[in-house]
Every structure is written in C-alpha cells, then in structure tokens.
Amino acid sequence: MREYEFRAKSIEPLVGDDQWLYGFGVHVVELSDGGKEYWLYTANGTYQVDPETVGQFTRKTDFKGLKIWEGDIAKQTYHTQTGNVFDGTDFTLDGYHIGEVVITASKGVCIKNPIHYSEDNDRVEVTKQYKSIAGYRCVVIGNVHDNPELLEVQS
C-alpha cells in the first residue's frame, strides 16, 4: 500500500526557525460557524496548520536527492539537439524552466506555467503550459510560501 506524506506550516510558533511540519495525513474540521481548521498528523502529534501551505510529497527527488513537494519551486534544465546532423543544419538549444511544482490528474508531477530562460538567445518568457518533472534534471530552489520572489521574471 502506498504511504502518503504531507507537509505544512504550523499555525502555532514552533521551537527554532523552521515552522514546517511533516506528517502522514491531513484532517479538515468543519466548524459550526462555517469556518474550517486543518490539522496535520505527525509522528510527534497533531498540529493545526495553515491550509495554504499544505503540500503532498510527489514521490520524486531532485538530482541532489531532496524530496520534491507540491508548492516547491524547481529549476529544470534542458539540452535539445535539433536539425539534421547529415547536412550540417544541426544545433543545440540550452536553457531552463523555473516554476511551481504541482500534481495534476492528467500529467502527473509538473512545473506549472514555468518561466523559460533560453541560454541561446538570452530570452525570458512566462509560458502557459505544464512541464513534466524529470528529477535528474531539476533542483528544488525554494517554495512558493517562503520564496515567492523566485517566481518573478528576471531579465
């Protein structure tokens, strides 16, 4: 049976600087006033968490071996050879994409609307697509909750 892992930021201050909690289940409590509370089950107990920060482990790791979570910001490189090697029209394209990691029903683990940086023509653009994650070509550089500035286009 597959085990699911989740992470979220605690509502209550924790000891130390890191407010992230890691656990195995999220429980949503519906309150009588219509509000909701989110609780994360961990090995050390149950904690109330910020619902905006809840993310699931994607079951993938980056090339450094770090777990990739929903809500992470990943940088994924590409190297594409195109053209025809026999007639001398072949060339390579190099660059990278930076974006938020999401899990979709149809495409699996992807980078959503990544910023595309082309090293060949020094072009930067935001794309409206999903790029599949390839762990051996990507590295986690932050997350959307602690490092939203990483998703700003830098020219």
LUMMISE-705416 format. One record per atom (N, C-alpha, C): residue number from 1; x, y, z; atom name. Coordinates in Angstrom, 3 decimals. Layout:
N
{rec NUM, {X, Y, Z}, 'CA'}
...
***
This chain:
155
{rec 1, {0.836, -1.176, 0.000}, 'N'}
{rec 1, {0.000, 0.000, 0.000}, 'CA'}
{rec 1, {0.889, 1.249, 0.000}, 'C'}
{rec 2, {0.542, 2.214, -0.809}, 'N'}
{rec 2, {1.314, 3.448, -0.899}, 'CA'}
{rec 2, {1.089, 4.301, 0.342}, 'C'}
{rec 3, {2.183, 4.832, 0.872}, 'N'}
{rec 3, {2.088, 5.743, 2.007}, 'CA'}
{rec 3, {2.171, 7.173, 1.491}, 'C'}
{rec 4, {1.271, 8.004, 1.943}, 'N'}
{rec 4, {1.260, 9.405, 1.540}, 'CA'}
{rec 4, {1.970, 10.235, 2.599}, 'C'}
{rec 5, {2.692, 11.244, 2.135}, 'N'}
{rec 5, {3.374, 12.158, 3.047}, 'CA'}
{rec 5, {2.922, 13.579, 2.725}, 'C'}
{rec 6, {2.774, 14.379, 3.766}, 'N'}
{rec 6, {2.354, 15.766, 3.609}, 'CA'}
{rec 6, {3.266, 16.671, 4.427}, 'C'}
{rec 7, {3.272, 17.933, 4.033}, 'N'}
{rec 7, {3.954, 18.942, 4.841}, 'CA'}
{rec 7, {3.071, 20.190, 4.869}, 'C'}
{rec 8, {3.267, 21.002, 5.894}, 'N'}
{rec 8, {2.525, 22.257, 6.034}, 'CA'}
{rec 8, {3.210, 23.086, 7.109}, 'C'}
{rec 9, {2.895, 24.375, 7.111}, 'N'}
{rec 9, {3.437, 25.264, 8.137}, 'CA'}
{rec 9, {2.482, 25.318, 9.327}, 'C'}
{rec 10, {3.062, 25.259, 10.504}, 'N'}
{rec 10, {2.291, 25.297, 11.739}, 'CA'}
{rec 10, {1.659, 26.673, 11.944}, 'C'}
{rec 11, {0.445, 26.681, 12.484}, 'N'}
{rec 11, {-0.215, 27.933, 12.879}, 'CA'}
{rec 11, {0.454, 28.479, 14.140}, 'C'}
{rec 12, {0.745, 27.579, 15.075}, 'N'}
{rec 12, {1.390, 27.951, 16.335}, 'CA'}
{rec 12, {2.903, 27.992, 16.149}, 'C'}
{rec 13, {3.584, 28.951, 16.783}, 'N'}
{rec 13, {5.047, 29.014, 16.673}, 'CA'}
{rec 13, {5.698, 27.741, 17.224}, 'C'}
{rec 14, {6.681, 27.248, 16.498}, 'N'}
{rec 14, {7.450, 26.080, 16.926}, 'CA'}
{rec 14, {8.817, 26.533, 17.408}, 'C'}
{rec 15, {9.509, 25.671, 18.109}, 'N'}
{rec 15, {10.866, 25.970, 18.561}, 'CA'}
{rec 15, {11.772, 26.038, 17.341}, 'C'}
{rec 16, {12.617, 27.062, 17.271}, 'N'}
{rec 16, {13.532, 27.202, 16.140}, 'CA'}
{rec 16, {12.927, 28.023, 15.018}, 'C'}
{rec 17, {13.692, 28.166, 13.956}, 'N'}
{rec 17, {13.265, 28.990, 12.826}, 'CA'}
{rec 17, {12.344, 28.255, 11.865}, 'C'}
{rec 18, {12.484, 26.943, 11.757}, 'N'}
{rec 18, {11.726, 26.169, 10.780}, 'CA'}
{rec 18, {10.322, 25.901, 11.301}, 'C'}
{rec 19, {9.314, 26.388, 10.600}, 'N'}
{rec 19, {7.925, 26.201, 11.004}, 'CA'}
{rec 19, {7.237, 25.086, 10.213}, 'C'}
{rec 20, {8.000, 24.377, 9.376}, 'N'}
{rec 20, {7.437, 23.295, 8.568}, 'CA'}
{rec 20, {7.273, 22.029, 9.403}, 'C'}
{rec 21, {6.138, 21.375, 9.204}, 'N'}
{rec 21, {5.847, 20.089, 9.826}, 'CA'}
{rec 21, {5.675, 19.047, 8.725}, 'C'}
{rec 22, {6.039, 17.811, 9.016}, 'N'}
{rec 22, {5.944, 16.723, 8.048}, 'CA'}
{rec 22, {5.142, 15.603, 8.676}, 'C'}
{rec 23, {4.166, 15.086, 7.931}, 'N'}
{rec 23, {3.315, 14.061, 8.505}, 'CA'}
{rec 23, {2.707, 13.143, 7.469}, 'C'}
{rec 24, {1.693, 12.403, 7.913}, 'N'}
{rec 24, {1.128, 11.341, 7.090}, 'CA'}
{rec 24, {-0.360, 11.500, 6.829}, 'C'}
{rec 25, {-0.959, 12.587, 7.259}, 'N'}
{rec 25, {-2.377, 12.782, 6.988}, 'CA'}
{rec 25, {-2.826, 14.174, 7.366}, 'C'}
{rec 26, {-3.832, 14.662, 6.656}, 'N'}
{rec 26, {-4.406, 15.978, 6.933}, 'CA'}
{rec 26, {-5.890, 15.779, 7.218}, 'C'}
{rec 27, {-6.350, 16.360, 8.314}, 'N'}
{rec 27, {-7.755, 16.269, 8.696}, 'CA'}
{rec 27, {-8.356, 17.672, 8.645}, 'C'}
{rec 28, {-9.489, 17.798, 7.955}, 'N'}
{rec 28, {-10.183, 19.081, 7.858}, 'CA'}
{rec 28, {-11.382, 19.034, 8.796}, 'C'}
{rec 29, {-11.428, 19.988, 9.727}, 'N'}
{rec 29, {-12.528, 20.084, 10.682}, 'CA'}
{rec 29, {-13.424, 21.232, 10.248}, 'C'}
{rec 30, {-14.708, 20.927, 10.003}, 'N'}
{rec 30, {-15.672, 21.967, 9.646}, 'CA'}
{rec 30, {-16.314, 22.483, 10.924}, 'C'}
{rec 31, {-16.189, 23.796, 11.140}, 'N'}
{rec 31, {-16.689, 24.421, 12.360}, 'CA'}
{rec 31, {-18.144, 24.840, 12.195}, 'C'}
{rec 32, {-18.843, 25.020, 13.311}, 'N'}
{rec 32, {-20.262, 25.382, 13.272}, 'CA'}
{rec 32, {-20.493, 26.761, 12.660}, 'C'}
{rec 33, {-19.482, 27.635, 12.688}, 'N'}
{rec 33, {-19.633, 28.968, 12.095}, 'CA'}
{rec 33, {-19.325, 28.969, 10.593}, 'C'}
{rec 34, {-19.089, 27.779, 10.017}, 'N'}
{rec 34, {-18.795, 27.678, 8.587}, 'CA'}
{rec 34, {-17.313, 27.682, 8.260}, 'C'}
{rec 35, {-16.489, 27.994, 9.246}, 'N'}
{rec 35, {-15.045, 28.001, 9.023}, 'CA'}
{rec 35, {-14.474, 26.592, 9.029}, 'C'}
{rec 36, {-13.185, 26.507, 8.732}, 'N'}
{rec 36, {-12.510, 25.210, 8.707}, 'CA'}
{rec 36, {-11.161, 25.315, 9.400}, 'C'}
{rec 37, {-10.752, 24.227, 10.005}, 'N'}
{rec 37, {-9.410, 24.096, 10.570}, 'CA'}
{rec 37, {-8.741, 22.903, 9.908}, 'C'}
{rec 38, {-7.448, 23.028, 9.679}, 'N'}
{rec 38, {-6.675, 21.954, 9.063}, 'CA'}
{rec 38, {-5.659, 21.445, 10.076}, 'C'}
{rec 39, {-5.624, 20.133, 10.257}, 'N'}
{rec 39, {-4.742, 19.501, 11.230}, 'CA'}
{rec 39, {-3.874, 18.474, 10.517}, 'C'}
{rec 40, {-2.573, 18.495, 10.810}, 'N'}
{rec 40, {-1.620, 17.558, 10.218}, 'CA'}
{rec 40, {-1.223, 16.523, 11.264}, 'C'}
{rec 41, {-1.381, 15.251, 10.912}, 'N'}
{rec 41, {-0.952, 14.152, 11.783}, 'CA'}
{rec 41, {0.527, 13.893, 11.540}, 'C'}
{rec 42, {1.326, 13.939, 12.610}, 'N'}
{rec 42, {2.761, 13.675, 12.515}, 'CA'}
{rec 42, {3.127, 12.585, 13.518}, 'C'}
{rec 43, {4.362, 12.132, 13.449}, 'N'}
{rec 43, {4.842, 11.128, 14.404}, 'CA'}
{rec 43, {4.884, 11.686, 15.824}, 'C'}
{rec 44, {4.925, 13.019, 15.960}, 'N'}
{rec 44, {5.019, 13.660, 17.278}, 'CA'}
{rec 44, {3.706, 14.244, 17.770}, 'C'}
{rec 45, {2.618, 14.001, 17.063}, 'N'}
{rec 45, {1.334, 14.538, 17.478}, 'CA'}
{rec 45, {0.606, 15.206, 16.326}, 'C'}
{rec 46, {-0.503, 15.856, 16.660}, 'N'}
{rec 46, {-1.339, 16.527, 15.669}, 'CA'}
{rec 46, {-1.196, 18.032, 15.847}, 'C'}
{rec 47, {-1.022, 18.744, 14.721}, 'N'}
{rec 47, {-0.793, 20.190, 14.765}, 'CA'}
{rec 47, {-1.742, 20.904, 13.813}, 'C'}
{rec 48, {-2.243, 22.065, 14.263}, 'N'}
{rec 48, {-3.041, 22.889, 13.366}, 'CA'}
{rec 48, {-2.094, 23.586, 12.395}, 'C'}
{rec 49, {-2.462, 23.570, 11.098}, 'N'}
{rec 49, {-1.578, 24.110, 10.067}, 'CA'}
{rec 49, {-2.315, 25.109, 9.182}, 'C'}
{rec 50, {-1.528, 25.917, 8.489}, 'N'}
{rec 50, {-2.050, 26.877, 7.521}, 'CA'}
{rec 50, {-2.466, 26.107, 6.267}, 'C'}
{rec 51, {-3.754, 26.133, 5.891}, 'N'}
{rec 51, {-4.212, 25.339, 4.746}, 'CA'}
{rec 51, {-3.552, 25.726, 3.423}, 'C'}
{rec 52, {-3.136, 26.973, 3.296}, 'N'}
{rec 52, {-2.482, 27.422, 2.057}, 'CA'}
{rec 52, {-1.134, 26.749, 1.846}, 'C'}
{rec 53, {-0.538, 26.205, 2.911}, 'N'}
{rec 53, {0.809, 25.633, 2.810}, 'CA'}
{rec 53, {0.822, 24.112, 2.715}, 'C'}
{rec 54, {-0.336, 23.476, 2.778}, 'N'}
{rec 54, {-0.382, 22.011, 2.727}, 'CA'}
{rec 54, {0.070, 21.531, 1.350}, 'C'}
{rec 55, {1.029, 20.613, 1.347}, 'N'}
{rec 55, {1.515, 20.038, 0.096}, 'CA'}
{rec 55, {1.832, 18.570, 0.273}, 'C'}
{rec 56, {1.659, 17.823, -0.807}, 'N'}
{rec 56, {1.915, 16.383, -0.782}, 'CA'}
{rec 56, {3.284, 16.083, -1.377}, 'C'}
{rec 57, {3.957, 15.076, -0.842}, 'N'}
{rec 57, {5.210, 14.598, -1.422}, 'CA'}
{rec 57, {4.892, 13.979, -2.773}, 'C'}
{rec 58, {5.645, 14.355, -3.803}, 'N'}
{rec 58, {5.367, 13.916, -5.173}, 'CA'}
{rec 58, {5.904, 12.526, -5.484}, 'C'}
{rec 59, {6.652, 11.935, -4.573}, 'N'}
{rec 59, {7.317, 10.651, -4.769}, 'CA'}
{rec 59, {8.474, 10.771, -5.752}, 'C'}
{rec 60, {8.958, 12.003, -5.947}, 'N'}
{rec 60, {10.131, 12.254, -6.786}, 'CA'}
{rec 60, {11.175, 12.997, -5.961}, 'C'}
{rec 61, {12.439, 12.852, -6.367}, 'N'}
{rec 61, {13.526, 13.603, -5.748}, 'CA'}
{rec 61, {14.278, 14.353, -6.833}, 'C'}
{rec 62, {14.935, 15.455, -6.434}, 'N'}
{rec 62, {15.735, 16.201, -7.403}, 'CA'}
{rec 62, {17.099, 15.531, -7.542}, 'C'}
{rec 63, {17.984, 16.120, -8.366}, 'N'}
{rec 63, {19.266, 15.450, -8.611}, 'CA'}
{rec 63, {20.185, 15.467, -7.397}, 'C'}
{rec 64, {19.837, 16.226, -6.361}, 'N'}
{rec 64, {20.601, 16.204, -5.111}, 'CA'}
{rec 64, {20.033, 15.197, -4.115}, 'C'}
{rec 65, {18.925, 14.566, -4.493}, 'N'}
{rec 65, {18.293, 13.592, -3.609}, 'CA'}
{rec 65, {17.262, 14.180, -2.668}, 'C'}
{rec 66, {16.949, 15.479, -2.794}, 'N'}
{rec 66, {15.950, 16.119, -1.936}, 'CA'}
{rec 66, {14.540, 15.781, -2.412}, 'C'}
{rec 67, {13.637, 15.566, -1.466}, 'N'}
{rec 67, {12.249, 15.298, -1.816}, 'CA'}
{rec 67, {11.641, 16.514, -2.505}, 'C'}
{rec 68, {10.808, 16.259, -3.510}, 'N'}
{rec 68, {10.086, 17.320, -4.215}, 'CA'}
{rec 68, {8.641, 17.286, -3.732}, 'C'}
{rec 69, {8.172, 18.443, -3.224}, 'N'}
{rec 69, {6.829, 18.578, -2.657}, 'CA'}
{rec 69, {5.987, 19.500, -3.525}, 'C'}
{rec 70, {4.669, 19.330, -3.479}, 'N'}
{rec 70, {3.769, 20.315, -4.069}, 'CA'}
{rec 70, {4.085, 21.659, -3.424}, 'C'}
{rec 71, {4.126, 22.703, -4.232}, 'N'}
{rec 71, {4.427, 24.028, -3.705}, 'CA'}
{rec 71, {5.898, 24.377, -3.729}, 'C'}
{rec 72, {6.761, 23.407, -4.035}, 'N'}
{rec 72, {8.181, 23.723, -4.210}, 'CA'}
{rec 72, {8.368, 24.519, -5.493}, 'C'}
{rec 73, {9.475, 25.220, -5.573}, 'N'}
{rec 73, {9.876, 25.882, -6.811}, 'CA'}
{rec 73, {11.082, 25.118, -7.329}, 'C'}
{rec 74, {10.954, 24.620, -8.552}, 'N'}
{rec 74, {12.012, 23.803, -9.140}, 'CA'}
{rec 74, {12.619, 24.515, -10.340}, 'C'}
{rec 75, {13.914, 24.285, -10.523}, 'N'}
{rec 75, {14.635, 24.757, -11.706}, 'CA'}
{rec 75, {15.038, 23.511, -12.486}, 'C'}
{rec 76, {14.559, 23.409, -13.717}, 'N'}
{rec 76, {14.830, 22.225, -14.531}, 'CA'}
{rec 76, {15.528, 22.631, -15.824}, 'C'}
{rec 77, {16.683, 22.049, -16.070}, 'N'}
{rec 77, {17.464, 22.374, -17.266}, 'CA'}
{rec 77, {17.008, 21.529, -18.449}, 'C'}
{rec 78, {17.332, 22.016, -19.647}, 'N'}
{rec 78, {17.104, 21.209, -20.843}, 'CA'}
{rec 78, {18.266, 21.403, -21.804}, 'C'}
{rec 79, {18.497, 20.408, -22.612}, 'N'}
{rec 79, {19.520, 20.418, -23.662}, 'CA'}
{rec 79, {18.915, 19.640, -24.826}, 'C'}
{rec 80, {18.576, 20.339, -25.889}, 'N'}
{rec 80, {17.903, 19.720, -27.023}, 'CA'}
{rec 80, {18.752, 19.853, -28.268}, 'C'}
{rec 81, {18.938, 18.751, -28.959}, 'N'}
{rec 81, {19.637, 18.801, -30.248}, 'CA'}
{rec 81, {18.576, 18.705, -31.327}, 'C'}
{rec 82, {18.650, 19.595, -32.303}, 'N'}
{rec 82, {17.649, 19.633, -33.360}, 'CA'}
{rec 82, {18.327, 19.847, -34.708}, 'C'}
{rec 83, {17.585, 19.710, -35.759}, 'N'}
{rec 83, {18.155, 19.852, -37.103}, 'CA'}
{rec 83, {18.639, 18.514, -37.621}, 'C'}
{rec 84, {19.454, 18.561, -38.669}, 'N'}
{rec 84, {19.935, 17.356, -39.337}, 'CA'}
{rec 84, {21.453, 17.325, -39.286}, 'C'}
{rec 85, {22.006, 16.339, -38.609}, 'N'}
{rec 85, {23.450, 16.234, -38.468}, 'CA'}
{rec 85, {24.125, 15.933, -39.810}, 'C'}
{rec 86, {23.405, 15.307, -40.739}, 'N'}
{rec 86, {23.996, 14.906, -42.010}, 'CA'}
{rec 86, {24.189, 16.068, -42.975}, 'C'}
{rec 87, {23.335, 17.075, -42.918}, 'N'}
{rec 87, {23.505, 18.212, -43.835}, 'CA'}
{rec 87, {24.056, 19.455, -43.140}, 'C'}
{rec 88, {24.468, 19.299, -41.884}, 'N'}
{rec 88, {25.109, 20.405, -41.180}, 'CA'}
{rec 88, {24.166, 21.434, -40.596}, 'C'}
{rec 89, {22.877, 21.138, -40.554}, 'N'}
{rec 89, {21.921, 22.109, -40.003}, 'CA'}
{rec 89, {21.584, 21.822, -38.542}, 'C'}
{rec 90, {22.327, 20.904, -37.918}, 'N'}
{rec 90, {22.018, 20.569, -36.532}, 'CA'}
{rec 90, {22.560, 21.634, -35.584}, 'C'}
{rec 91, {21.839, 21.830, -34.494}, 'N'}
{rec 91, {22.265, 22.767, -33.455}, 'CA'}
{rec 91, {21.619, 22.354, -32.143}, 'C'}
{rec 92, {22.122, 22.894, -31.056}, 'N'}
{rec 92, {21.568, 22.565, -29.744}, 'CA'}
{rec 92, {20.900, 23.785, -29.126}, 'C'}
{rec 93, {19.926, 23.510, -28.311}, 'N'}
{rec 93, {19.230, 24.542, -27.546}, 'CA'}
{rec 93, {19.427, 24.220, -26.073}, 'C'}
{rec 94, {19.835, 25.216, -25.306}, 'N'}
{rec 94, {20.052, 25.033, -23.874}, 'CA'}
{rec 94, {19.289, 26.092, -23.100}, 'C'}
{rec 95, {18.852, 25.719, -21.912}, 'N'}
{rec 95, {18.159, 26.666, -21.047}, 'CA'}
{rec 95, {17.583, 25.959, -19.844}, 'C'}
{rec 96, {16.637, 26.627, -19.214}, 'N'}
{rec 96, {15.995, 26.033, -18.043}, 'CA'}
{rec 96, {14.632, 26.660, -17.826}, 'C'}
{rec 97, {13.823, 25.968, -17.056}, 'N'}
{rec 97, {12.495, 26.426, -16.652}, 'CA'}
{rec 97, {12.480, 26.527, -15.128}, 'C'}
{rec 98, {11.794, 27.542, -14.613}, 'N'}
{rec 98, {11.592, 27.692, -13.171}, 'CA'}
{rec 98, {10.101, 27.843, -12.933}, 'C'}
{rec 99, {9.562, 27.071, -11.980}, 'N'}
{rec 99, {8.145, 27.192, -11.694}, 'CA'}
{rec 99, {7.722, 26.389, -10.480}, 'C'}
{rec 100, {6.440, 26.536, -10.157}, 'N'}
{rec 100, {5.851, 25.857, -9.007}, 'CA'}
{rec 100, {5.530, 24.409, -9.347}, 'C'}
{rec 101, {5.871, 23.513, -8.438}, 'N'}
{rec 101, {5.580, 22.093, -8.614}, 'CA'}
{rec 101, {4.129, 21.822, -8.213}, 'C'}
{rec 102, {3.396, 21.142, -9.102}, 'N'}
{rec 102, {2.010, 20.752, -8.841}, 'CA'}
{rec 102, {1.839, 19.280, -9.224}, 'C'}
{rec 103, {0.778, 18.673, -8.710}, 'N'}
{rec 103, {0.399, 17.324, -9.123}, 'CA'}
{rec 103, {-0.936, 17.444, -9.837}, 'C'}
{rec 104, {-0.988, 16.978, -11.089}, 'N'}
{rec 104, {-2.233, 17.033, -11.858}, 'CA'}
{rec 104, {-2.732, 15.613, -12.111}, 'C'}
{rec 105, {-4.032, 15.489, -12.340}, 'N'}
{rec 105, {-4.611, 14.174, -12.616}, 'CA'}
{rec 105, {-4.178, 13.653, -13.981}, 'C'}
{rec 106, {-4.000, 14.546, -14.941}, 'N'}
{rec 106, {-3.704, 14.097, -16.303}, 'CA'}
{rec 106, {-2.219, 14.028, -16.631}, 'C'}
{rec 107, {-1.403, 14.902, -16.063}, 'N'}
{rec 107, {0.015, 14.950, -16.421}, 'CA'}
{rec 107, {0.954, 14.516, -15.303}, 'C'}
{rec 108, {0.436, 14.272, -14.127}, 'N'}
{rec 108, {1.295, 13.862, -13.016}, 'CA'}
{rec 108, {2.017, 15.045, -12.393}, 'C'}
{rec 109, {3.282, 14.852, -12.032}, 'N'}
{rec 109, {4.071, 15.884, -11.359}, 'CA'}
{rec 109, {4.663, 16.814, -12.415}, 'C'}
{rec 110, {4.336, 18.109, -12.303}, 'N'}
{rec 110, {4.726, 19.089, -13.323}, 'CA'}
{rec 110, {5.172, 20.401, -12.697}, 'C'}
{rec 111, {5.805, 21.220, -13.533}, 'N'}
{rec 111, {6.053, 22.620, -13.211}, 'CA'}
{rec 111, {4.958, 23.406, -13.921}, 'C'}
{rec 112, {4.189, 24.180, -13.160}, 'N'}
{rec 112, {3.039, 24.913, -13.699}, 'CA'}
{rec 112, {3.467, 26.287, -14.205}, 'C'}
{rec 113, {3.071, 26.611, -15.445}, 'N'}
{rec 113, {3.356, 27.914, -16.065}, 'CA'}
{rec 113, {4.784, 28.384, -15.795}, 'C'}
{rec 114, {5.776, 27.583, -16.188}, 'N'}
{rec 114, {7.157, 27.929, -15.844}, 'CA'}
{rec 114, {7.679, 29.161, -16.572}, 'C'}
{rec 115, {8.644, 29.799, -15.934}, 'N'}
{rec 115, {9.401, 30.873, -16.582}, 'CA'}
{rec 115, {10.485, 30.182, -17.396}, 'C'}
{rec 116, {10.553, 30.499, -18.667}, 'N'}
{rec 116, {11.507, 29.855, -19.581}, 'CA'}
{rec 116, {12.683, 30.796, -19.812}, 'C'}
{rec 117, {13.876, 30.325, -19.490}, 'N'}
{rec 117, {15.106, 31.080, -19.719}, 'CA'}
{rec 117, {15.893, 30.362, -20.809}, 'C'}
{rec 118, {16.039, 31.003, -21.978}, 'N'}
{rec 118, {16.805, 30.427, -23.080}, 'CA'}
{rec 118, {18.225, 30.960, -23.022}, 'C'}
{rec 119, {19.196, 30.066, -22.905}, 'N'}
{rec 119, {20.596, 30.482, -22.857}, 'CA'}
{rec 119, {21.133, 30.791, -24.252}, 'C'}
{rec 120, {20.444, 30.322, -25.283}, 'N'}
{rec 120, {20.925, 30.510, -26.649}, 'CA'}
{rec 120, {20.662, 31.917, -27.178}, 'C'}
{rec 121, {19.488, 32.451, -26.890}, 'N'}
{rec 121, {19.163, 33.786, -27.397}, 'CA'}
{rec 121, {18.849, 34.778, -26.282}, 'C'}
{rec 122, {19.225, 34.435, -25.058}, 'N'}
{rec 122, {19.053, 35.333, -23.906}, 'CA'}
{rec 122, {17.611, 35.810, -23.748}, 'C'}
{rec 123, {16.660, 34.933, -24.009}, 'N'}
{rec 123, {15.245, 35.287, -23.955}, 'CA'}
{rec 123, {14.614, 34.737, -22.676}, 'C'}
{rec 124, {13.700, 35.517, -22.098}, 'N'}
{rec 124, {12.959, 35.108, -20.908}, 'CA'}
{rec 124, {11.480, 35.276, -21.205}, 'C'}
{rec 125, {10.692, 34.241, -20.907}, 'N'}
{rec 125, {9.251, 34.345, -21.120}, 'CA'}
{rec 125, {8.511, 33.433, -20.154}, 'C'}
{rec 126, {7.305, 33.846, -19.783}, 'N'}
{rec 126, {6.443, 33.007, -18.964}, 'CA'}
{rec 126, {5.596, 32.182, -19.918}, 'C'}
{rec 127, {5.602, 30.878, -19.730}, 'N'}
{rec 127, {4.838, 30.003, -20.602}, 'CA'}
{rec 127, {3.537, 29.602, -19.922}, 'C'}
{rec 128, {2.537, 29.313, -20.699}, 'N'}
{rec 128, {1.235, 28.866, -20.186}, 'CA'}
{rec 128, {1.093, 27.380, -20.479}, 'C'}
{rec 129, {1.896, 26.600, -19.793}, 'N'}
{rec 129, {1.889, 25.158, -20.014}, 'CA'}
{rec 129, {2.358, 24.444, -18.755}, 'C'}
{rec 130, {2.380, 23.153, -18.823}, 'N'}
{rec 130, {2.883, 22.323, -17.734}, 'CA'}
{rec 130, {4.069, 21.531, -18.265}, 'C'}
{rec 131, {5.186, 21.571, -17.561}, 'N'}
{rec 131, {6.387, 20.819, -17.930}, 'CA'}
{rec 131, {6.549, 19.665, -16.951}, 'C'}
{rec 132, {6.609, 18.456, -17.468}, 'N'}
{rec 132, {6.801, 17.290, -16.599}, 'CA'}
{rec 132, {8.136, 17.392, -15.873}, 'C'}
{rec 133, {8.144, 16.948, -14.631}, 'N'}
{rec 133, {9.367, 16.966, -13.818}, 'CA'}
{rec 133, {10.220, 15.745, -14.151}, 'C'}
{rec 134, {11.482, 15.995, -14.401}, 'N'}
{rec 134, {12.475, 14.928, -14.547}, 'CA'}
{rec 134, {13.503, 15.163, -13.444}, 'C'}
{rec 135, {13.450, 14.352, -12.402}, 'N'}
{rec 135, {14.278, 14.566, -11.219}, 'CA'}
{rec 135, {15.761, 14.688, -11.493}, 'C'}
{rec 136, {16.265, 13.974, -12.485}, 'N'}
{rec 136, {17.700, 14.011, -12.774}, 'CA'}
{rec 136, {18.125, 15.329, -13.424}, 'C'}
{rec 137, {17.155, 16.150, -13.875}, 'N'}
{rec 137, {17.472, 17.438, -14.494}, 'CA'}
{rec 137, {16.979, 18.625, -13.676}, 'C'}
{rec 138, {16.457, 18.390, -12.494}, 'N'}
{rec 138, {15.901, 19.521, -11.747}, 'CA'}
{rec 138, {16.460, 19.583, -10.335}, 'C'}
{rec 139, {16.354, 20.784, -9.772}, 'N'}
{rec 139, {16.775, 21.006, -8.396}, 'CA'}
{rec 139, {15.732, 21.909, -7.736}, 'C'}
{rec 140, {15.398, 21.598, -6.486}, 'N'}
{rec 140, {14.479, 22.444, -5.724}, 'CA'}
{rec 140, {15.261, 23.665, -5.256}, 'C'}
{rec 141, {14.746, 24.866, -5.581}, 'N'}
{rec 141, {15.436, 26.106, -5.209}, 'CA'}
{rec 141, {14.680, 26.906, -4.154}, 'C'}
{rec 142, {13.517, 26.429, -3.746}, 'N'}
{rec 142, {12.730, 27.123, -2.735}, 'CA'}
{rec 142, {11.304, 26.618, -2.767}, 'C'}
{rec 143, {10.397, 27.413, -2.193}, 'N'}
{rec 143, {8.974, 27.078, -2.267}, 'CA'}
{rec 143, {8.170, 28.364, -2.351}, 'C'}
{rec 144, {6.917, 28.241, -2.784}, 'N'}
{rec 144, {6.093, 29.420, -3.053}, 'CA'}
{rec 144, {5.707, 30.175, -1.786}, 'C'}
{rec 145, {5.850, 29.558, -0.632}, 'N'}
{rec 145, {5.454, 30.205, 0.619}, 'CA'}
{rec 145, {6.592, 31.011, 1.239}, 'C'}
{rec 146, {7.808, 30.500, 1.152}, 'N'}
{rec 146, {8.968, 31.174, 1.739}, 'CA'}
{rec 146, {9.753, 32.005, 0.728}, 'C'}
{rec 147, {9.644, 31.680, -0.555}, 'N'}
{rec 147, {10.465, 32.328, -1.588}, 'CA'}
{rec 147, {9.655, 32.720, -2.821}, 'C'}
{rec 148, {8.545, 33.445, -2.688}, 'N'}
{rec 148, {7.732, 33.779, -3.868}, 'CA'}
{rec 148, {8.486, 34.625, -4.891}, 'C'}
{rec 149, {9.523, 35.333, -4.456}, 'N'}
{rec 149, {10.300, 36.170, -5.379}, 'CA'}
{rec 149, {11.000, 35.345, -6.457}, 'C'}
{rec 150, {11.179, 34.056, -6.230}, 'N'}
{rec 150, {11.826, 33.202, -7.231}, 'CA'}
{rec 150, {10.959, 33.012, -8.472}, 'C'}
{rec 151, {9.662, 33.329, -8.353}, 'N'}
{rec 151, {8.762, 33.203, -9.498}, 'CA'}
{rec 151, {8.594, 34.514, -10.259}, 'C'}
{rec 152, {9.339, 35.532, -9.867}, 'N'}
{rec 152, {9.306, 36.803, -10.592}, 'CA'}
{rec 152, {10.252, 36.718, -11.778}, 'C'}
{rec 153, {9.812, 37.233, -12.916}, 'N'}
{rec 153, {10.634, 37.197, -14.129}, 'CA'}
{rec 153, {11.819, 38.125, -13.951}, 'C'}
{rec 154, {13.012, 37.574, -14.176}, 'N'}
{rec 154, {14.248, 38.361, -14.093}, 'CA'}
{rec 154, {14.843, 38.438, -15.485}, 'C'}
{rec 155, {14.981, 39.634, -15.998}, 'N'}
{rec 155, {15.533, 39.760, -17.353}, 'CA'}
{rec 155, {16.974, 40.196, -17.311}, 'C'}
***
